[in-house]
Amino acid sequence: MLSLGIMVSCSNKAKDGLYTDGEYANVEFSVSEQTNISHYEIEISPDGKEYGIGEEFDASNKAEDFYSKKVRVAEIFKKSDRVNVRIKIVDKDGKFEYYPQTYWVNRP
């Protein structure tokens, strides 16, 4: 399916959160050895327990690629001081896995 060479990086130098302008969170990651990947889903949660899809996009299936997406988080910031972000990897057969690390986005 995928060599878990996914690296999610912060857009700023925040210690434990992705960059956010209060409306959107910037999520950037690179992948290696993509094969049979249908798409990626960036999921967001106010508590790290229940997630919804913030952004869904097709995989390029190139050997290596870089993705940069803006995910709208303003609605969650109305309820919480932070948002948890995780990446779901879905293959063409419908099977999926999650990148093993999640990231917290702090309200600016």
DANOR-V663848 format. One record per pair of residues at least 24 apart in sequence whose ideal C-beta (glycine too) atoms are under 7 Angstrom apart, sorted by the first residue. I is the first residue (numbers start at 1). GAP is how many residues later the second one is. D is the distance in whole Angstrom. If there is no record, write none. Layout:
I/GAP/D
I/GAP/D
This chain:
1/34/7
1/35/6
1/36/7
1/90/5
2/29/7
2/31/7
2/32/6
2/33/7
2/35/6
2/87/6
3/29/5
3/30/4
5/26/6
5/27/3
5/28/6
6/25/5
6/81/7
6/93/5
8/79/7
8/91/7
8/93/7
8/95/6
16/88/6
17/87/5
17/88/5
17/89/4
18/67/6
18/85/5
18/87/5
20/53/6
20/85/5
20/88/6
21/87/7
22/52/7
22/55/7
22/85/7
22/86/5
23/49/7
23/51/5
24/46/4
24/47/6
24/48/6
24/49/6
25/46/5
25/48/5
25/58/7
25/60/6
25/80/4
26/44/6
27/42/5
27/44/6
27/58/6
28/39/7
28/40/5
29/38/6
29/58/7
30/36/5
31/33/7
31/34/6
32/32/5
33/30/6
34/25/6
34/27/5
34/28/7
34/31/7
35/26/7
36/55/5
36/56/5
37/24/6
37/52/6
37/54/6
38/52/5
38/53/6
38/54/5
39/51/5
40/27/7
40/47/6
40/48/7
40/49/6
41/47/4
41/49/7
42/27/6
42/29/5
42/43/6
42/45/6
43/43/5
43/45/6
44/27/6
44/29/6
44/32/6
44/39/5
44/40/7
44/41/6
45/38/7
45/39/5
46/30/5
46/33/5
46/34/4
46/37/6
48/36/4
48/54/7
51/35/7
73/32/6
77/30/5
81/25/7
81/26/5
82/24/5
82/25/6
